[in-house]
Amino acid sequence: MTPEAAQSLEIARQHLAAADSSIGVPIAFVAAREAYLAGYHAATAYVLEKTGNAV
């Protein structure tokens, strides 16, 4: 795995953890935003790993 892809996956893990901890917050968009960012960074890592190009 390239260092860039590994960094994107780490960022995705951080956002996923933030989304998980935001589940109990009465403002649902916080968890949704963090989950979206986790997916975005995971997809970025995939594209970087498969193509070698940044998104």
DSSP file (Angstrom, degrees, kcal/mol; ACC not computed):
  #  RESIDUE AA STRUCTURE BP1 BP2  ACC     N-H-->O    O-->H-N    N-H-->O    O-->H-N    TCO  KAPPA ALPHA  PHI   PSI    X-CA   Y-CA   Z-CA
    1    1 A M              0   0    0      0, 0.0    48,-0.0     0, 0.0     0, 0.0   0.000 360.0 360.0 360.0 137.1    0.0    0.0    0.0
    2    2 A T     >  -     0   0    0     43,-0.1     4,-2.4     1,-0.1     5,-0.2  -0.373 360.0-117.0 -72.4 154.9    1.3    3.4   -0.9
    3    3 A P  H  > S+     0   0    0      0, 0.0     4,-2.2     0, 0.0     5,-0.1   0.862 115.8  53.6 -60.3 -35.0    1.9    5.9    1.9
    4    4 A E  H  > S+     0   0    0      2,-0.2     4,-2.2     1,-0.2     5,-0.1   0.918 109.7  46.7 -66.8 -42.8   -0.8    8.2    0.5
    5    5 A A  H  > S+     0   0    0      2,-0.2     4,-2.3     1,-0.2    -1,-0.2   0.905 111.9  51.5 -65.7 -40.8   -3.4    5.5    0.4
    6    6 A A  H  X S+     0   0    0     -4,-2.4     4,-2.1     1,-0.2    -1,-0.2   0.892 109.6  50.2 -62.7 -39.4   -2.5    4.5    4.0
    7    7 A Q  H  X S+     0   0    0     -4,-2.2     4,-2.2     2,-0.2    -1,-0.2   0.906 109.6  50.5 -66.0 -41.2   -2.9    8.1    5.1
    8    8 A S  H  X S+     0   0    0     -4,-2.2     4,-2.3     1,-0.2    -2,-0.2   0.897 110.3  50.1 -63.8 -39.3   -6.3    8.3    3.4
    9    9 A L  H  X S+     0   0    0     -4,-2.3     4,-2.4     2,-0.2    -1,-0.2   0.881 108.9  51.9 -66.3 -37.2   -7.4    5.1    5.2
   10   10 A E  H  X S+     0   0    0     -4,-2.1     4,-2.1     2,-0.2    -2,-0.2   0.914 110.1  48.4 -64.5 -41.7   -6.2    6.4    8.5
   11   11 A I  H  X S+     0   0    0     -4,-2.2     4,-2.3     2,-0.2    -2,-0.2   0.900 110.1  52.8 -63.6 -40.2   -8.2    9.6    8.0
   12   12 A A  H  X S+     0   0    0     -4,-2.3     4,-2.5     1,-0.2    -2,-0.2   0.914 108.1  50.7 -60.8 -42.9  -11.2    7.5    7.0
   13   13 A R  H  X S+     0   0    0     -4,-2.4     4,-2.3     1,-0.2    -1,-0.2   0.895 109.3  51.3 -62.3 -39.6  -10.9    5.5   10.3
   14   14 A Q  H  X S+     0   0    0     -4,-2.1     4,-2.1     2,-0.2    -1,-0.2   0.920 111.7  46.0 -64.2 -43.4  -10.8    8.7   12.3
   15   15 A H  H  X S+     0   0    0     -4,-2.3     4,-2.5     2,-0.2    -2,-0.2   0.879 111.5  52.6 -67.5 -36.8  -13.9   10.0   10.6
   16   16 A L  H  X S+     0   0    0     -4,-2.5     4,-2.4     2,-0.2    -2,-0.2   0.902 109.4  49.0 -65.3 -40.0  -15.7    6.7   11.1
   17   17 A A  H  X S+     0   0    0     -4,-2.3     4,-2.2     2,-0.2    -2,-0.2   0.898 111.4  49.9 -64.4 -40.0  -14.8    6.7   14.8
   18   18 A A  H  X S+     0   0    0     -4,-2.1     4,-1.0     2,-0.2    -2,-0.2   0.890 110.7  49.9 -65.7 -38.5  -16.1   10.3   15.0
   19   19 A A  H  < S+     0   0    0     -4,-2.5     3,-0.5     2,-0.2     4,-0.4   0.918 110.0  51.0 -64.4 -42.7  -19.3    9.2   13.3
   20   20 A D  H >< S+     0   0    0     -4,-2.4     3,-0.9     1,-0.2     4,-0.3   0.899 111.6  46.4 -62.2 -41.3  -19.7    6.3   15.7
   21   21 A S  H 3< S+     0   0    0     -4,-2.2     3,-0.3     1,-0.2    -1,-0.2   0.666 108.1  58.5 -76.4 -14.0  -19.3    8.5   18.7
   22   22 A S  T >< S+     0   0    0     -4,-1.0     3,-1.4    -3,-0.5     9,-0.3   0.464  76.3  96.0 -91.6  -2.2  -21.7   11.1   17.3
   23   23 A I  T <  S+     0   0    0     -3,-0.9    -1,-0.2    -4,-0.4    -2,-0.1   0.877  84.6  48.2 -57.4 -40.3  -24.6    8.6   17.1
   24   24 A G  T 3  S+     0   0    0     -3,-0.3    -1,-0.3    -4,-0.3    -2,-0.1   0.554  86.6 106.8 -79.3  -7.2  -26.1    9.7   20.4
   25   25 A V  S <  S-     0   0    0     -3,-1.4     6,-0.1     1,-0.1     5,-0.1  -0.530  74.1-132.9 -74.0 135.6  -25.9   13.4   19.6
   26   26 A P  S    S+     0   0    0      0, 0.0     2,-1.0     0, 0.0    -1,-0.1   0.630  92.4  80.7 -66.7 -10.1  -29.3   14.9   18.9
   27   27 A I    >>  -     0   0    0      1,-0.2     3,-1.4    -5,-0.1     4,-0.6  -0.803  63.9-172.5 -98.0  97.3  -27.9   16.6   15.7
   28   28 A A  H 3> S+     0   0    0     -2,-1.0     4,-2.1     1,-0.3     3,-0.3   0.761  74.1  70.9 -64.8 -27.6  -28.0   13.7   13.2
   29   29 A F  H 3> S+     0   0    0      1,-0.2     4,-2.6     2,-0.2    -1,-0.3   0.766  89.6  63.0 -65.4 -22.4  -26.1   15.6   10.5
   30   30 A V  H <> S+     0   0    0     -3,-1.4     4,-2.2     2,-0.2    -1,-0.2   0.953 107.6  41.1 -65.3 -49.0  -22.9   15.4   12.5
   31   31 A A  H  X S+     0   0    0     -4,-0.6     4,-2.4    -9,-0.3    -2,-0.2   0.895 115.6  51.8 -64.6 -40.1  -22.8   11.6   12.3
   32   32 A A  H  X S+     0   0    0     -4,-2.1     4,-2.4     2,-0.2    -2,-0.2   0.909 109.5  49.1 -64.2 -42.1  -23.9   11.7    8.7
   33   33 A R  H  X S+     0   0    0     -4,-2.6     4,-2.5     2,-0.2    -2,-0.2   0.924 112.2  47.7 -63.5 -44.7  -21.1   14.2    7.8
   34   34 A E  H  X S+     0   0    0     -4,-2.2     4,-2.1     2,-0.2    -2,-0.2   0.893 111.9  50.0 -64.9 -39.5  -18.5   12.1    9.5
   35   35 A A  H  X S+     0   0    0     -4,-2.4     4,-2.2     2,-0.2    -1,-0.2   0.903 110.5  50.5 -65.1 -41.0  -19.7    8.9    7.8
   36   36 A Y  H  X S+     0   0    0     -4,-2.4     4,-2.5     1,-0.2    -2,-0.2   0.933 110.5  48.8 -60.8 -46.3  -19.7   10.6    4.4
   37   37 A L  H  X S+     0   0    0     -4,-2.5     4,-2.4     1,-0.2    -1,-0.2   0.862 108.7  54.1 -64.2 -35.1  -16.1   11.9    5.0
   38   38 A A  H  X S+     0   0    0     -4,-2.1     4,-2.1     2,-0.2    -1,-0.2   0.936 110.9  45.9 -62.3 -45.9  -15.1    8.3    6.0
   39   39 A G  H  X S+     0   0    0     -4,-2.2     4,-2.4     2,-0.2    -2,-0.2   0.891 111.5  52.5 -63.5 -40.3  -16.5    6.9    2.8
   40   40 A Y  H  X S+     0   0    0     -4,-2.5     4,-2.3     1,-0.2    -2,-0.2   0.937 111.6  44.6 -61.6 -47.3  -14.8    9.7    0.7
   41   41 A H  H  X S+     0   0    0     -4,-2.4     4,-2.1     2,-0.2    -1,-0.2   0.850 112.1  52.4 -70.0 -32.9  -11.4    9.1    2.2
   42   42 A A  H  X S+     0   0    0     -4,-2.1     4,-2.0    -5,-0.2    -1,-0.2   0.912 111.0  47.7 -65.9 -41.5  -11.8    5.3    1.9
   43   43 A A  H  X S+     0   0    0     -4,-2.4     4,-2.6     2,-0.2    -2,-0.2   0.885 109.6  53.4 -65.7 -38.3  -12.7    5.8   -1.8
   44   44 A T  H  X S+     0   0    0     -4,-2.3     4,-2.6     1,-0.2    -2,-0.2   0.916 108.2  50.1 -60.7 -43.5   -9.7    8.1   -2.2
   45   45 A A  H  X S+     0   0    0     -4,-2.1     4,-2.3     2,-0.2    -2,-0.2   0.905 110.6  50.2 -61.7 -41.6   -7.4    5.4   -0.8
   46   46 A Y  H  X S+     0   0    0     -4,-2.0     4,-2.6     2,-0.2     5,-0.2   0.936 111.9  46.2 -62.6 -47.6   -8.9    2.8   -3.2
   47   47 A V  H  X>S+     0   0    0     -4,-2.6     4,-2.7     1,-0.2     5,-0.8   0.916 112.9  50.3 -63.0 -43.3   -8.4    5.0   -6.3
   48   48 A L  H  X5S+     0   0    0     -4,-2.6     4,-1.4    -5,-0.2    -1,-0.2   0.913 113.7  45.7 -59.8 -43.0   -4.8    5.9   -5.2
   49   49 A E  H  <5S+     0   0    0     -4,-2.3    -2,-0.2    -5,-0.2    -1,-0.2   0.893 119.0  39.8 -70.0 -40.3   -4.0    2.3   -4.7
   50   50 A K  H  <5S+     0   0    0     -4,-2.6    -2,-0.2    -5,-0.2    -1,-0.2   0.847 133.7  17.4 -80.0 -35.4   -5.5    1.0   -7.9
   51   51 A T  H  <5S-     0   0    0     -4,-2.7    -3,-0.2    -5,-0.2    -2,-0.2   0.685  86.3-131.1-112.1 -22.9   -4.5    3.8  -10.3
   52   52 A G  S  <<S+     0   0    0     -4,-1.4     2,-0.4    -5,-0.8    -4,-0.2   0.490  71.8 115.0  80.6   2.0   -1.7    5.7   -8.6
   53   53 A N        -     0   0    0     -6,-0.6    -1,-0.3     2,-0.0    -2,-0.2  -0.835  68.1-119.0-108.1 143.7   -3.5    9.0   -9.3
   54   54 A A              0   0    0     -2,-0.4    -9,-0.0     1,-0.1   -10,-0.0  -0.455 360.0 360.0 -73.8 151.8   -5.0   11.4   -6.8
   55   55 A V              0   0    0     -2,-0.1    -1,-0.1   -11,-0.1   -11,-0.0   0.481 360.0 360.0 -72.1 360.0   -8.7   12.0   -7.0
